[in-house]
Amino acid sequence: MVFVFFVANDWISSMSRDPILDSGDDAIYALRTTAPGPAGSLPLDADRLRRMSSGDLFGWTQNAGMGWSPAAMLGKQFLILSTQGGIRAPDGTPIALGYHTGHWEVGLLMEEAAREFTAAKAIPFAGYVSDPCDGRTNGTPGMLDSLAYRNDAAIVLRRLVRSLPTRRGVLGVATCDKGLPAMLMALAGCPDLPTILVPGGVTLLAEEAEDTGKVQTLATRFARDEISLEHAAEMGCRACGSPGGGCQFMGTAATSQVVAEALGLALPHAALAPSGSPIWRDVARRSARALLALDLAGTTTRDLLTDDSLHNAMVCHAAFGGSTNLVLHIPAIAHAAGLRRPTVDDWARINRVVPRLVDSLPNGPRHFATVQVYLAGGVPEAMLHLRDLGLLKLDARTVTGRTLGDNLTWWEKSERRTRLREKLRTLDGIDPGDVIMPAAQARARGLASTVTFLRGNLAPEGALVKSTAIAPQLIDADGLFEHEGPARVFTSEAHAIAAIKAGSVKPGDVLVLAGIGPGCGMPETYQVTSALKHIKDGQRIALITDGRFSGVSTGACIGHISPEAWAGGPIGKLRDGDTIRLHVNTRSLEGTVDVVSVSADELAMRPLHPGLKPNPLVPADTHLWSALQNASGGSWGGCVYDAARITELLNLGLATEAARLGNSPKAR
């Protein structure tokens, strides 16, 4: 008994010293149960008070509780939404890291906009829905949530807008691959409010370092003995030239910034500004002023987002050589705005007539960084050339309160244009005309049109390739890329990248990656495509998949093959050694992807590849996303949630189930 007593005492004594249970700091006991509350009184009069809802009145109470002066309570209320991530000290040092540089500094843009609203005697509110990093989740189970996140975030952002019923307008701040499309979908879903988008900008190039796209291949290159461990460690550390902003290439983040501006939802020359710089902060201040002006003029998102603005966005996408992921995002923005979703035929038509005019990472040929594209004039500079080609809808209205045509007239003669283009010459010795160029010059330098849409017996419902990013030496004098080779079939990205690292996929092969379409979340495959770009002879390995690519992917990479394997598509029936033939006409933007070693009947009779098994890591949330977007038009329809269509199908299903069970369906 004595022994037990001493053991218990020791245990109690050790617990009393446990800093998790109690800090032992006497200062924490300085407590009180009452406080004076805010000074002053609400600016109420009898008539106002009688008419106020309890929510509006309690909102004022909350505003005062948070420290807003009661005397300033009558100002117009504006909501600032962002994808901010991490906890950043005032001096910029991290208290808690964000997921990526793209959302690390956007709180500074929010502050600039908020101070501008306050100076105008308005009341700024702020809310946040942070976003993931596709680079961080590539090759991991986190990628299974990437595309599905976009829809969820757009829903939450719209709910936040509606949850502040007294707001007069919304200013969105976002930067990267899924957060920015989600923000655009949220703003598009506010047709009766004035809205504006502030792009989060780009990170700088790091001196004497690899860019943020290339460093993502360090592990593969090291595994193939192409680089040293020391090189990998140094380059992996140094790639981000500055702590904020999206990546240095024309991937999905940068393309989404370009598209936001082309839609007329961001100020002229707002996209791709260097994060943290004075010119970047200035965009936020001027955007707040623009939103105030839109409110005064009674101009809402419905007036700005139109079929013409969607056309301009798709034209700019083609001219910049933008990410193929915008084939998912622009239809989703259109759907959120209640507009007709662009179809594959619309994309093909525009890409046939719009030349690529911008030389940027990863497309080349000289691979300028996004900050250099910005200094060369960015979106309005490219639009000047597109205007001269008659490819833009110049009467489209924009957040400046003016038409696109008026904005371009200003830009052409502006001091801003002259000074920034000269800055590019001074800083980097680059002629801005080599970055953004007229169509004839672009054609002479080999800049091909951006996206080719394919058909064939492996893609009866379609596929696409970023044809402008196929290595020029693989394209003949007539603009044709042709490749025929044996299939190397993989049913998971992990197995595919392992084979690439081991060197067992050879030049001339066609790497088939099946079973990663919308049925399992449609993860992007940048780990594979970037490896093929940067390993020795990787450009001579073609890739076909029912999945999607990172915006920085290049090469003979054919994606979005549909039907996908999980829907019984032919790609899921391929076997090692099947001969695959690829034909891409980079001028007419037509092509085919076919298996030529077996007959159509033989292929149809085959079962799915035995390696195709449900991925147990796909979360239930993503399975739900997959079902809902499939009911709403699938990947070619933007992977959206069409509430009316989903409701119709659910009611049909419930009625069928009720009939089977002999019950009457409940009225809905």
C-alpha positions as CSV (number, residue, x, y, z in Angstrom):
1,M,0.0,0.0,0.0
2,V,2.8,2.4,0.9
3,F,4.5,1.6,-2.5
4,V,1.3,2.3,-4.4
5,F,0.9,5.6,-2.4
6,F,4.3,6.9,-3.4
7,V,3.9,5.9,-7.0
8,A,0.6,7.7,-7.2
9,N,2.1,10.8,-5.5
10,D,5.0,10.8,-8.0
11,W,2.5,10.5,-10.9
12,I,0.3,13.4,-9.6
13,S,3.5,15.5,-9.0
14,S,4.7,14.9,-12.5
15,M,1.3,15.9,-13.9
16,S,1.3,19.1,-11.9
17,R,4.5,20.1,-13.7
18,D,3.3,19.2,-17.2
19,P,3.3,22.4,-19.3
20,I,0.6,21.0,-21.5
21,L,-1.8,20.8,-18.5
22,D,-0.8,24.2,-17.0
23,S,1.9,26.8,-17.9
24,G,2.6,27.8,-14.3
25,D,2.5,31.4,-15.4
26,D,0.8,33.6,-12.7
27,A,0.0,36.3,-15.3
28,I,-2.7,34.2,-16.9
29,Y,-4.9,34.6,-13.8
30,A,-5.3,38.4,-14.4
31,L,-9.0,38.0,-15.4
32,R,-12.2,40.0,-15.3
33,T,-15.8,39.3,-16.2
34,T,-16.9,42.8,-17.2
35,A,-15.5,45.7,-19.3
36,P,-16.8,49.2,-20.2
37,G,-17.7,48.3,-23.8
38,P,-17.3,50.7,-26.8
39,A,-17.8,54.4,-26.1
40,G,-20.3,56.5,-27.9
41,S,-23.7,55.6,-29.4
42,L,-25.0,54.2,-32.6
43,P,-26.2,56.8,-35.2
44,L,-29.9,55.8,-34.8
45,D,-33.0,57.8,-35.3
46,A,-36.6,56.7,-34.6
47,D,-37.5,56.1,-38.2
48,R,-34.4,54.1,-39.0
49,L,-34.7,52.0,-35.8
50,R,-38.3,51.1,-36.6
51,R,-37.3,49.9,-40.1
52,M,-34.1,48.0,-39.2
53,S,-34.0,44.3,-39.1
54,S,-32.5,42.7,-36.0
55,G,-29.6,41.5,-38.1
56,D,-28.7,45.0,-39.4
57,L,-28.9,46.4,-35.9
58,F,-26.8,43.6,-34.4
59,G,-24.3,44.1,-37.2
60,W,-23.7,47.7,-36.0
61,T,-23.3,46.3,-32.5
62,Q,-20.7,43.9,-33.8
63,N,-18.9,46.7,-35.8
64,A,-18.7,48.8,-32.7
65,G,-17.5,45.8,-30.7
66,M,-14.6,45.3,-33.1
67,G,-13.6,48.9,-32.7
68,W,-15.2,50.7,-35.6
69,S,-16.2,54.3,-34.6
70,P,-20.0,54.6,-34.1
71,A,-19.8,58.0,-35.8
72,A,-18.6,56.3,-39.0
73,M,-21.2,53.6,-39.0
74,L,-23.3,55.0,-41.8
75,G,-20.6,54.5,-44.5
76,K,-21.2,52.2,-47.4
77,Q,-20.0,48.7,-46.8
78,F,-17.6,46.9,-49.1
79,L,-16.4,43.3,-48.8
80,I,-12.8,42.3,-49.5
81,L,-12.3,38.5,-50.0
82,S,-9.0,36.8,-50.5
83,T,-7.2,33.5,-50.5
84,Q,-4.7,34.6,-47.9
85,G,-2.7,31.8,-46.3
86,G,-0.1,31.7,-43.5
87,I,0.6,34.1,-40.7
88,R,3.1,36.8,-41.7
89,A,4.7,39.2,-39.2
90,P,4.8,42.9,-40.1
91,D,8.4,42.6,-41.2
92,G,7.6,39.7,-43.5
93,T,9.0,36.9,-41.4
94,P,6.8,33.8,-41.1
95,I,5.0,33.0,-37.9
96,A,3.2,30.2,-39.6
97,L,3.7,29.3,-43.2
98,G,1.1,29.4,-45.9
99,Y,0.7,26.6,-48.5
100,H,2.5,28.7,-51.2
101,T,4.0,32.0,-52.1
102,G,1.0,32.9,-54.2
103,H,-1.2,33.7,-51.1
104,W,1.6,34.6,-48.7
105,E,1.5,38.4,-49.3
106,V,-2.0,39.0,-50.6
107,G,-3.0,40.4,-47.1
108,L,-0.9,43.5,-48.1
109,L,-3.2,44.0,-51.1
110,M,-6.2,43.7,-48.8
111,E,-4.7,46.3,-46.4
112,E,-4.1,48.8,-49.3
113,A,-7.7,48.3,-50.6
114,A,-9.2,48.6,-47.1
115,R,-7.3,51.9,-46.3
116,E,-8.6,53.3,-49.6
117,F,-12.2,52.4,-48.7
118,T,-11.8,54.0,-45.3
119,A,-10.3,57.1,-46.8
120,A,-13.5,57.4,-48.9
121,K,-15.6,57.1,-45.7
122,A,-16.7,53.6,-46.6
123,I,-16.5,50.6,-44.3
124,P,-14.3,47.7,-45.4
125,F,-15.0,44.1,-44.3
126,A,-12.6,41.2,-45.0
127,G,-13.0,37.4,-45.3
128,Y,-10.8,34.6,-46.4
129,V,-10.9,31.2,-48.0
130,S,-7.3,30.0,-48.4
131,D,-6.2,27.8,-51.2
132,P,-3.9,24.7,-51.7
133,C,-0.7,24.6,-53.9
134,D,-0.8,22.3,-56.8
135,G,3.0,22.2,-56.9
136,R,3.0,21.0,-53.2
137,T,0.5,18.3,-53.8
138,N,1.8,17.0,-57.2
139,G,2.6,13.3,-56.8
140,T,0.8,13.1,-53.5
141,P,-2.7,12.1,-52.4
142,G,-3.3,15.9,-51.9
143,M,-3.8,16.2,-55.6
144,L,-7.0,14.2,-55.4
145,D,-8.6,17.3,-53.7
146,S,-7.2,20.0,-56.1
147,L,-9.8,20.4,-58.7
148,A,-12.7,19.6,-56.4
149,Y,-11.5,22.4,-54.1
150,R,-12.3,25.0,-56.7
151,N,-16.0,24.3,-56.6
152,D,-16.1,24.1,-52.9
153,A,-14.2,27.4,-52.5
154,A,-16.4,29.2,-55.0
155,I,-19.5,28.1,-53.0
156,V,-18.0,29.2,-49.7
157,L,-16.9,32.6,-51.1
158,R,-20.4,33.2,-52.5
159,R,-21.9,32.3,-49.1
160,L,-19.6,34.8,-47.5
161,V,-20.8,37.5,-49.9
162,R,-24.4,36.7,-49.1
163,S,-23.6,36.5,-45.4
164,L,-22.9,40.2,-45.4
165,P,-26.3,41.4,-46.7
166,T,-25.3,45.1,-46.3
167,R,-22.3,45.0,-48.7
168,R,-22.4,47.3,-51.7
169,G,-19.7,45.5,-53.7
170,V,-17.0,42.9,-53.5
171,L,-13.3,43.2,-54.2
172,G,-11.6,39.8,-54.6
173,V,-7.9,39.1,-54.2
174,A,-6.4,35.8,-55.5
175,T,-3.4,34.5,-57.3
176,C,-3.0,30.8,-58.0
177,D,-4.2,27.7,-59.8
178,K,-7.5,26.9,-58.0
179,G,-8.0,29.9,-55.7
180,L,-8.1,32.5,-58.5
181,P,-10.6,30.5,-60.7
182,A,-12.7,30.0,-57.6
183,M,-12.7,33.7,-56.8
184,L,-13.7,34.5,-60.4
185,M,-16.5,32.0,-60.2
186,A,-17.6,33.6,-56.9
187,L,-17.6,37.1,-58.4
188,A,-19.4,35.9,-61.5
189,G,-22.0,34.5,-59.2
190,C,-22.8,38.0,-57.9
191,P,-24.5,39.4,-61.0
192,D,-26.3,42.2,-59.1
193,L,-23.3,43.6,-57.3
194,P,-20.3,45.6,-58.5
195,T,-17.2,43.4,-58.3
196,I,-13.5,43.6,-59.1
197,L,-10.6,41.3,-59.1
198,V,-7.1,42.2,-57.8
199,P,-4.6,39.6,-59.2
200,G,-2.0,38.5,-56.6
201,G,0.9,38.9,-59.0
202,V,4.0,36.9,-59.6
203,T,7.3,36.0,-57.8
204,L,10.6,37.3,-59.2
205,L,13.2,35.1,-60.9
206,A,16.0,34.0,-58.6
207,E,19.4,34.9,-59.8
208,E,21.6,32.0,-61.0
209,A,18.8,29.5,-60.2
210,E,16.4,27.2,-61.8
211,D,12.8,28.4,-62.2
212,T,9.9,27.1,-60.1
213,G,8.8,24.8,-62.8
214,K,12.1,23.1,-63.5
215,V,13.0,22.6,-59.8
216,Q,10.0,20.3,-59.6
217,T,12.0,17.7,-61.6
218,L,15.0,17.6,-59.3
219,A,14.1,14.2,-57.9
220,T,13.7,12.6,-61.3
221,R,16.9,14.0,-62.7
222,F,18.8,13.0,-59.6
223,A,17.4,9.4,-59.8
224,R,18.6,9.2,-63.4
225,D,22.1,10.5,-62.4
226,E,21.7,13.7,-64.4
227,I,22.4,16.1,-61.5
228,S,24.3,16.0,-58.3
229,L,22.8,16.0,-54.8
230,E,24.4,19.3,-54.1
231,H,22.9,20.9,-57.2
232,A,19.4,19.6,-56.2
233,A,19.7,20.9,-52.7
234,E,20.9,24.4,-53.8
235,M,18.4,24.8,-56.7
236,G,15.5,23.5,-54.6
237,C,16.2,26.1,-52.0
238,R,16.7,29.1,-54.3
239,A,14.0,29.0,-56.9
240,C,11.7,31.6,-55.5
241,G,13.2,35.0,-56.1
242,S,10.7,36.8,-53.8
243,P,8.4,35.5,-51.0
244,G,5.1,36.3,-52.7
245,G,3.3,35.8,-56.0
246,G,2.5,33.1,-58.3
247,C,5.1,31.0,-60.2
248,Q,7.4,32.5,-62.8
249,F,5.8,30.7,-65.8
250,M,2.6,31.0,-67.8
251,G,0.9,28.2,-65.9
252,T,-2.6,28.1,-64.6
253,A,-2.0,30.8,-62.0
254,A,-0.5,33.4,-64.5
255,T,-3.0,32.4,-67.2
256,S,-5.9,32.9,-64.8
257,Q,-4.6,36.4,-64.0
258,V,-4.5,37.2,-67.7
259,V,-8.0,35.9,-68.2
260,A,-9.3,37.9,-65.3
261,E,-8.0,41.1,-66.9
262,A,-9.2,40.0,-70.4
263,L,-12.7,39.5,-68.9
264,G,-12.8,43.1,-67.9
265,L,-13.0,42.2,-64.2
266,A,-9.5,43.5,-63.4
267,L,-7.9,46.9,-64.1
268,P,-5.7,47.3,-67.3
269,H,-2.2,46.0,-66.7
270,A,-3.1,44.5,-63.3
271,A,-2.1,40.9,-64.1
272,L,1.4,39.5,-63.4
273,A,2.7,42.5,-61.3
274,P,5.7,41.6,-59.1
275,S,4.4,40.7,-55.7
276,G,5.4,43.1,-52.9
277,S,6.4,46.0,-55.2
278,P,4.9,49.5,-55.0
279,I,3.3,49.1,-58.5
280,W,1.6,45.9,-57.2
281,R,0.3,47.6,-54.1
282,D,-0.9,50.5,-56.3
283,V,-3.2,48.1,-58.2
284,A,-5.1,47.3,-55.0
285,R,-5.6,51.0,-54.2
286,R,-6.9,51.9,-57.6
287,S,-9.1,48.8,-57.7
288,A,-10.8,50.0,-54.5
289,R,-11.4,53.4,-56.1
290,A,-12.8,51.6,-59.2
291,L,-15.2,49.6,-57.1
292,L,-16.5,52.7,-55.4
293,A,-17.0,54.3,-58.8
294,L,-18.8,51.2,-60.2
295,D,-21.2,51.4,-57.2
296,L,-21.9,55.1,-57.8
297,A,-22.6,54.4,-61.5
298,G,-24.9,51.4,-60.7
299,T,-22.7,49.1,-62.8
300,T,-22.8,45.5,-61.7
301,T,-21.1,42.2,-62.7
302,R,-24.0,41.4,-65.0
303,D,-23.0,44.5,-67.1
304,L,-19.4,43.3,-67.4
305,L,-19.5,39.6,-67.8
306,T,-21.0,38.9,-71.2
307,D,-20.5,36.7,-74.1
308,D,-18.2,39.3,-75.6
309,S,-16.0,39.4,-72.5
310,L,-15.8,35.6,-72.5
311,H,-14.8,35.8,-76.2
312,N,-12.0,38.3,-75.3
313,A,-10.8,36.0,-72.5
314,M,-10.5,33.0,-74.8
315,V,-8.7,35.1,-77.4
316,C,-6.2,36.3,-74.8
317,H,-5.7,32.7,-73.6
318,A,-4.8,31.7,-77.1
319,A,-2.5,34.7,-77.7
320,F,-0.6,34.1,-74.4
321,G,-0.2,30.3,-74.9
322,G,-2.1,29.8,-71.7
323,S,-2.7,26.7,-69.5
324,T,-5.0,24.0,-70.8
325,N,-6.7,24.1,-67.4
326,L,-8.6,27.2,-68.5
327,V,-10.6,24.9,-70.7
328,L,-12.1,23.8,-67.4
329,H,-12.2,27.2,-65.7
330,I,-13.6,29.6,-68.3
331,P,-16.7,27.5,-68.8
332,A,-17.1,27.3,-65.1
333,I,-16.9,31.1,-64.8
334,A,-19.5,31.4,-67.6
335,H,-21.8,29.0,-65.8
336,A,-21.5,30.9,-62.6
337,A,-22.5,34.1,-64.5
338,G,-25.5,32.4,-66.1
339,L,-23.9,32.6,-69.6
340,R,-23.6,29.9,-72.2
341,R,-20.6,27.7,-71.5
342,P,-18.0,27.6,-74.3
343,T,-17.8,24.3,-76.1
344,V,-14.9,22.4,-77.6
345,D,-16.0,23.8,-81.0
346,D,-15.7,27.3,-79.6
347,W,-12.2,26.7,-78.3
348,A,-11.1,25.1,-81.6
349,R,-12.6,28.0,-83.6
350,I,-10.8,30.6,-81.6
351,N,-7.5,28.8,-81.5
352,R,-7.6,28.4,-85.3
353,V,-7.7,32.2,-85.9
354,V,-5.7,33.6,-82.9
355,P,-1.9,33.4,-83.2
356,R,0.3,33.1,-80.1
357,L,2.0,36.4,-79.6
358,V,3.7,36.0,-76.3
359,D,7.1,34.2,-75.7
360,S,7.1,33.0,-72.1
361,L,8.0,30.1,-69.9
362,P,7.3,27.2,-70.5
363,N,6.4,27.6,-74.2
364,G,9.4,29.5,-75.6
365,P,11.2,29.8,-77.8
366,R,13.2,32.2,-75.5
367,H,11.2,31.4,-72.3
368,F,10.7,34.8,-70.7
369,A,9.4,34.9,-67.1
370,T,6.0,36.3,-66.2
371,V,7.5,39.4,-64.6
372,Q,9.3,40.1,-67.9
373,V,6.0,39.7,-69.7
374,Y,4.5,42.2,-67.3
375,L,7.2,44.8,-68.0
376,A,6.8,44.2,-71.8
377,G,3.2,45.4,-71.4
378,G,1.3,42.3,-70.2
379,V,-2.3,41.9,-71.2
380,P,-3.0,45.3,-72.8
381,E,0.1,45.1,-74.9
382,A,-1.0,41.8,-76.4
383,M,-4.4,43.2,-76.8
384,L,-3.1,46.0,-78.9
385,H,-1.9,43.5,-81.5
386,L,-5.2,41.5,-81.2
387,R,-7.1,44.7,-81.7
388,D,-5.2,45.4,-84.9
389,L,-6.0,41.9,-86.1
390,G,-9.7,42.6,-85.5
391,L,-10.0,39.7,-83.0
392,L,-11.4,41.5,-79.9
393,K,-14.9,42.7,-78.9
394,L,-13.9,46.3,-78.2
395,D,-17.3,47.4,-76.9
396,A,-17.1,45.0,-74.0
397,R,-17.4,47.0,-70.7
398,T,-14.8,46.8,-68.0
399,V,-14.2,47.7,-64.3
400,T,-12.7,51.0,-65.4
401,G,-16.2,52.2,-66.3
402,R,-15.0,52.3,-69.9
403,T,-15.0,49.9,-72.8
404,L,-12.1,47.7,-73.7
405,G,-11.4,49.8,-76.8
406,D,-11.2,53.0,-74.6
407,N,-8.8,51.2,-72.3
408,L,-6.5,50.2,-75.1
409,T,-6.5,53.7,-76.6
410,W,-5.3,55.0,-73.2
411,W,-2.7,52.2,-72.9
412,E,-1.2,52.8,-76.3
413,K,-0.3,56.4,-75.5
414,S,0.3,56.0,-71.7
415,E,3.5,57.0,-69.8
416,R,3.1,53.7,-67.9
417,R,3.6,51.7,-71.1
418,T,6.6,53.7,-72.2
419,R,8.4,53.6,-68.8
420,L,7.8,50.0,-68.0
421,R,9.0,48.8,-71.4
422,E,12.1,50.9,-71.1
423,K,12.6,49.4,-67.6
424,L,12.7,45.9,-69.1
425,R,15.5,47.1,-71.5
426,T,17.4,48.7,-68.6
427,L,17.1,45.9,-66.1
428,D,17.4,42.8,-68.2
429,G,18.6,44.0,-71.6
430,I,15.5,42.6,-73.2
431,D,13.6,44.2,-76.1
432,P,10.0,44.2,-75.1
433,G,9.1,43.5,-78.7
434,D,10.8,40.1,-78.4
435,V,8.4,39.2,-75.5
436,I,5.1,40.4,-76.9
437,M,5.1,40.7,-80.7
438,P,3.0,41.2,-83.8
439,A,1.6,38.1,-85.5
440,A,4.0,38.2,-88.5
441,Q,7.0,38.3,-86.2
442,A,5.6,35.6,-83.9
443,R,5.0,33.3,-86.9
444,A,8.5,33.9,-88.2
445,R,9.9,32.8,-84.8
446,G,7.9,29.6,-84.8
447,L,5.2,30.5,-82.2
448,A,2.4,28.1,-83.1
449,S,-1.2,28.4,-82.1
450,T,-2.0,27.3,-78.6
451,V,-4.3,24.3,-78.3
452,T,-5.3,21.5,-80.7
453,F,-8.4,19.4,-80.1
454,L,-8.1,15.8,-81.2
455,R,-10.4,12.9,-82.0
456,G,-9.7,9.3,-82.8
457,N,-10.5,5.8,-81.7
458,L,-8.9,6.4,-78.4
459,A,-10.7,9.7,-77.9
460,P,-14.1,9.4,-79.5
461,E,-15.4,12.3,-77.3
462,G,-12.3,14.4,-77.7
463,A,-8.8,15.2,-76.3
464,L,-6.5,18.1,-76.3
465,V,-2.8,18.9,-76.6
466,K,-1.0,22.2,-76.0
467,S,0.5,22.1,-79.5
468,T,2.4,25.3,-79.1
469,A,4.6,23.6,-76.5
470,I,5.6,20.6,-78.6
471,A,9.4,20.8,-79.2
472,P,9.9,22.6,-82.5
473,Q,12.4,20.0,-83.8
474,L,9.6,17.4,-83.6
475,I,7.4,19.4,-86.0
476,D,8.0,19.2,-89.7
477,A,8.0,21.9,-92.3
478,D,4.2,21.5,-92.8
479,G,3.5,22.0,-89.1
480,L,2.8,18.3,-88.5
481,F,3.8,16.3,-85.4
482,E,3.5,12.6,-86.0
483,H,4.5,9.9,-83.6
484,E,4.0,6.1,-83.7
485,G,5.2,3.8,-81.0
486,P,4.5,1.1,-78.5
487,A,2.3,1.7,-75.5
488,R,3.7,1.6,-72.0
489,V,0.5,1.4,-69.9
490,F,0.3,2.7,-66.3
491,T,-2.7,2.9,-64.1
492,S,-1.2,5.2,-61.5
493,E,1.1,8.2,-61.6
494,A,3.3,6.7,-59.0
495,H,4.1,3.7,-61.2
496,A,4.6,5.9,-64.2
497,I,7.1,8.3,-62.5
498,A,8.9,5.3,-61.0
499,A,9.4,3.8,-64.5
500,I,10.7,7.2,-65.8
501,K,13.2,7.4,-62.9
502,A,14.3,3.9,-63.6
503,G,14.8,4.7,-67.3
504,S,12.5,1.8,-68.4
505,V,10.3,4.1,-70.5
506,K,12.4,4.7,-73.7
507,P,12.4,7.4,-76.5
508,G,9.8,6.4,-79.0
509,D,7.4,4.9,-76.5
510,V,3.9,6.2,-75.8
511,L,3.4,6.5,-72.1
512,V,-0.3,5.7,-71.4
513,L,-1.6,7.0,-68.0
514,A,-5.1,5.7,-67.6
515,G,-7.6,6.0,-64.7
516,I,-6.9,9.5,-63.5
517,G,-9.8,11.3,-65.1
518,P,-12.7,13.0,-63.3
519,G,-13.8,9.7,-61.8
520,C,-11.0,10.0,-59.3
521,G,-10.8,13.8,-59.0
522,M,-8.8,14.5,-62.2
523,P,-5.5,15.1,-60.6
524,E,-2.9,16.9,-62.7
525,T,0.2,15.0,-63.9
526,Y,2.9,17.6,-63.8
527,Q,5.3,15.3,-62.1
528,V,5.3,13.1,-65.2
529,T,5.1,15.9,-67.9
530,S,7.9,18.0,-66.3
531,A,10.1,14.9,-66.0
532,L,9.6,14.2,-69.7
533,K,10.6,17.8,-70.5
534,H,13.8,17.9,-68.5
535,I,15.3,14.4,-68.7
536,K,17.6,13.4,-71.5
537,D,15.6,12.5,-74.6
538,G,12.3,12.9,-72.7
539,Q,10.8,15.0,-75.4
540,R,10.8,11.9,-77.7
541,I,8.4,10.1,-75.3
542,A,4.8,10.9,-75.9
543,L,2.1,10.8,-73.2
544,I,-1.6,10.2,-73.5
545,T,-3.9,10.3,-70.5
546,D,-7.5,10.8,-69.4
547,G,-6.2,13.2,-66.7
548,R,-5.2,16.8,-67.0
549,F,-1.9,18.7,-66.9
550,S,-0.3,21.5,-65.0
551,G,-0.3,24.7,-66.9
552,V,3.4,24.6,-67.1
553,S,3.4,21.2,-68.9
554,T,5.0,21.0,-72.3
555,G,5.7,18.4,-75.0
556,A,3.7,15.8,-76.9
557,C,1.3,15.4,-73.9
558,I,-2.3,14.6,-74.9
559,G,-4.8,14.9,-72.1
560,H,-8.5,15.1,-71.2
561,I,-9.0,11.9,-73.3
562,S,-12.6,11.0,-73.1
563,P,-14.5,8.9,-72.3
564,E,-12.2,8.3,-69.4
565,A,-11.1,4.8,-68.4
566,W,-13.5,4.7,-65.4
567,A,-16.4,5.4,-67.9
568,G,-15.3,2.4,-70.0
569,G,-13.3,4.6,-72.4
570,P,-10.9,2.9,-74.9
571,I,-7.9,4.3,-73.1
572,G,-8.7,1.9,-70.2
573,K,-8.4,-1.1,-72.5
574,L,-4.9,-0.6,-73.9
575,R,-2.1,-3.0,-73.1
576,D,1.7,-2.8,-73.2
577,G,2.9,-3.1,-76.8
578,D,-0.2,-1.8,-78.5
579,T,0.9,0.5,-81.3
580,I,-0.3,4.1,-80.8
581,R,-0.3,6.7,-83.6
582,L,-0.5,10.4,-82.9
583,H,-1.1,13.0,-85.5
584,V,-1.2,16.7,-84.6
585,N,-1.5,19.5,-87.3
586,T,-0.3,22.6,-85.5
587,R,-1.6,24.8,-88.2
588,S,-5.1,23.6,-88.8
589,L,-5.3,22.6,-85.2
590,E,-6.7,19.2,-85.9
591,G,-5.5,15.7,-85.1
592,T,-6.1,12.2,-84.0
593,V,-5.0,9.8,-81.3
594,D,-5.5,6.1,-82.4
595,V,-4.5,2.6,-81.6
596,V,-3.6,1.0,-84.9
597,S,-2.4,-2.5,-84.0
598,V,-5.8,-3.9,-83.0
599,S,-9.2,-3.6,-84.7
600,A,-12.0,-1.5,-83.3
601,D,-14.0,-4.7,-82.6
602,E,-11.1,-6.3,-80.8
603,L,-10.5,-3.3,-78.7
604,A,-14.2,-3.0,-77.8
605,M,-14.2,-6.7,-76.6
606,R,-11.3,-6.2,-74.3
607,P,-11.9,-5.8,-70.6
608,L,-10.5,-2.9,-68.7
609,H,-6.8,-3.1,-67.9
610,P,-6.3,-5.4,-64.9
611,G,-4.4,-2.7,-63.1
612,L,-7.4,-0.4,-63.0
613,K,-8.6,-0.6,-59.5
614,P,-10.4,2.1,-57.4
615,N,-7.9,4.2,-55.6
616,P,-8.6,3.8,-51.8
617,L,-7.1,7.2,-51.2
618,V,-9.7,9.1,-53.1
619,P,-11.8,10.8,-50.4
620,A,-15.5,10.7,-50.2
621,D,-15.6,14.4,-50.8
622,T,-14.0,13.9,-54.2
623,H,-16.3,11.0,-55.1
624,L,-19.2,13.4,-54.5
625,W,-17.6,16.1,-56.6
626,S,-17.0,13.5,-59.4
627,A,-20.6,12.5,-59.4
628,L,-22.0,16.0,-59.3
629,Q,-19.8,17.4,-62.1
630,N,-20.4,14.3,-64.2
631,A,-24.2,15.0,-64.0
632,S,-23.5,18.6,-65.0
633,G,-21.6,18.2,-68.2
634,G,-18.3,16.7,-67.1
635,S,-14.9,18.1,-67.8
636,W,-15.7,19.6,-71.2
637,G,-18.5,21.5,-69.4
638,G,-16.1,22.9,-66.8
639,C,-16.6,20.4,-64.0
640,V,-19.3,22.5,-62.5
641,Y,-22.4,21.9,-60.3
642,D,-25.5,22.5,-62.4
643,A,-28.1,22.6,-59.6
644,A,-31.1,22.3,-61.9
645,R,-29.7,19.3,-63.8
646,I,-28.6,17.5,-60.6
647,T,-32.0,18.1,-59.0
648,E,-33.7,16.7,-62.1
649,L,-31.5,13.6,-62.1
650,L,-32.0,13.0,-58.4
651,N,-35.8,13.3,-58.8
652,L,-35.7,10.8,-61.6
653,G,-33.6,8.4,-59.6
654,L,-35.8,8.7,-56.5
655,A,-38.9,8.2,-58.7
656,T,-37.3,5.1,-60.2
657,E,-36.4,3.7,-56.8
658,A,-39.9,4.4,-55.5
659,A,-41.4,2.6,-58.4
660,R,-39.1,-0.4,-57.9
661,L,-40.1,-0.5,-54.2
662,G,-43.7,0.0,-54.9
663,N,-43.9,3.4,-53.1
664,S,-45.0,6.7,-54.3
665,P,-42.2,9.3,-54.5
666,K,-42.6,12.2,-52.2
667,A,-43.4,15.5,-53.9
668,R,-40.4,17.8,-54.3
